[in-house]
Amino acid sequence: MADTTTEPDDRPLWGPTAYLLLVRIWMRAASQYRVSLLLTTVAQLFTTCLDLIAILVIYSHVRTIGGFTLPETLYLYGTTRLAFAVSDALASGVENLATMIRLGNFDLVLIRPVSSLAQVLADQFTPKRFGKLAAPVLTLGWAIDALPLHWTAAKAAVAIGTVVCGLVLYCALWVLTGCISFIAVDAQEVANSFTYGSENATEYPLSIFGRPLGLALTFVLPVAFVTWQPSLYVLGHPDPFGLPEFLRFASPAAAAVLSGLAALAWRACIRHYRSTGS
Amino acid sequence: MRVYLTAVRLSLRRYLAYRSSAAAGAFTNTVFGCIRAFVLMALWKQKPEIGGWDLADAVTYAFLTQGLLAPMGVFMTSTELGPRIRTGDVAVDLYRPVDFQTWWLSLDLGRALGGGLLRTVPPVLFGALLFPVRLPSSPLRWTEFAVCCALGYLISFGLRYLASLAAFWTMDERGMSSILVALGMFCSGLIIPLSVVPGALGTVLLHTPWAGIMQMPINVLLGTQSGGVGYALAFGTFWAVLLLAAGRMLTDVARHKVVVQGG
């Protein structure tokens, strides 16, 4: 940690700079255990393949699921998992927040003249998380190749926007669910329902969840905007729920709203934080 | 014998002390049960019978696996022994005048019983209320299910104990354990029932020890185990004995190694 103190002046570090600095430190720490790092990276790679195998097993029995063919579902899987993998790498340090609060280490975070969010997001950053990227990238490549898509500039822009907005939505979700730890320190596992739960739900066509739940996942917990709505446009697939056309392009708005909520929630939690210290 | 029963009891009591944590876990299990149920329902609506199961069997499976997840320790990277080997605290454990493997089995069993008490019923109950879950009413069927679950638990402990012991050699059990969890998630049928996996992969999966942890007990409960209850019992016993014996042998080797190193 010695080289973090070489800043010549004592102005507080800008959040993103602090984040990158902390990420570098944590990566160096993680690479001290080389064999373990290698094995955990392989495990991450393997874990993301499991859902892919499950999808392939399902499609070995039937031609469509919820009205979607295998390449279409793999496109959904690829975009979802790619967005989630990047958000996981960037923001899943939030998962350690409950332990930090319980042990009183969060007090130290607040004392430092660096953004508390940057410190928490970067916590325990490890390169193993990049292991999650391989399967989605390869799958997405295959799905795009196999799909009879007529690419236009608009479609390409929406496809790239899908991953970018999805990643922002997931990051906002990480921060929002991290706030659960402030309210109930041992209810942290509830957060998994929202983070990993939405990851698992959005890799399938939303139509399999039926109309009531499908609408809830669009307007209450807006994970439909991670990949489902924009992908309907890219795939040229009519919306099974019959929702208006403009929602296909509403992902940036949804991402902005959820990020705003996450920022507000985080500030409120920091303001009301009471140390667990004895 | 009494010392082990006390260990089970105290470990159970410790688990039961963190009730809100268990409630949060049960909530998450229920959410995932719903996601899996919807996915399987989408499949079964297109093809009403796969591997001898109808839609109700598949939905029941989705919620039962989520209910068994915690007691069976499918997501657990190892036992609590792993970190103790890494930190060196195991030296104290080796001093205890008890059988090393049985001691850790007792502690883990307490945890499993606690998980079974607090985390198994909520997802299954939720599924039964809102989904086409079908559970048998025959007490004999439930007894057979319970025996198969006990064997499945021993298999799970046997695997996790071996992964923990690896720390004696690699100094860090986490890499080994994370591979074990990834393998176990799939091979135990958590993500997709093993009975729907086609071809040679499906056949192989039905013979790994993980098949005995959740898939076979549930097959027995649903009355769809090929070869009947007898096969499930023989399969479970075979793997449980083999893995526990391997753990015992490896413990002796490790104990020897620790003595040689001189602590």
Interface residues (C-beta under 8 A of the other chain):
Chain A: Y33 V35 S36 L37 L38 L39 T40 V42 A43 Q44 F46 T47 L50 D51 I53 A54 V57 I58 S60 H61 V62 T64 I65 G66 A184 D186 A187 Q188 E189 V190 N192 S193 G197 N200 A201 Y204 I208 F209 G210 L213
Chain B: Y18 S20 S21 A23 A24 G25 F27 T28 V31 F32 I35 F38 V39 M41 A42 L43 Q46 K47 I50 T170 D172 R174 G175 M176 S178 I179 V181 A182 L183 M185 F186 I191 I192 V196 V197 P198
